[in-house]
């Protein structure tokens, strides 16, 4: 079957989320889907994250304290930014502004800073929401902790608006080893979150054919990577109807698993 053709809706009984299992405190939103639709959801990370050593970061000739604002799009970025700061014995000033894609990422900052005493701004997952926040603060000097070979809509926005910013490569993402899966997905749906995750899919499953497998997509960069591989995208976020991937999956299951 051509990947571009939408198959007839079939019930989804199992979903593979290509991320680590989230903490169940008090309860994961994925667990709500399990209970609501009586389905199986498993978690398996498709990528590995490796931090760059401080000596390699120094080669970029970036002085972190030259910048007045930090942009975070993931928890990995937060972890490796503050790891580099610690290794370089840098303490971020209290006046530093932090811009995060979602509230969950913003709250994660509490691991490293006194959240209530800092200037933290966040959106609800939509790219345009972070654009609007950045637009109000374009006089700041931004540092954007990111992966090696980074491509992102946010840096394009900053470039197009002549912002003073730098991409600080602090970690890299590579495909995880999934050989124990023996070349088979074995689920009705798989959800991918990064371009590296898409690359990992084809690296680990060289004979991959989508067929009736439903594929979920989170984020514009991931969407582009999927389109380049000619994948059929059945579930995607963010959209006006589904700002989060949880909501996108929920909306799809409401139709696909509807009792007849």
Secondary structure, DSSP 8 states (H G I E B T S, - for coil): --TTS--------EEEESS-----SS--HHHHHHHHHT-EEEE---EEEEE--HHHHHTT---GGG-SEEEESSHHHHHHHHHHHHHTT----TT-EEEESSHHHHHHGGGTS-GGGSEEEE-SS-HHHHHHHHHTTTTSEEEEEEETT---HHHHHHHHTT-EEEEEEEEEEEE---GGGTT---SSEEEE-SHHHHHHHHHH-TT---TT-EEEEESHHHHHHHHHTT----EEES-SS-SSHHHHHHHHHHHHT---
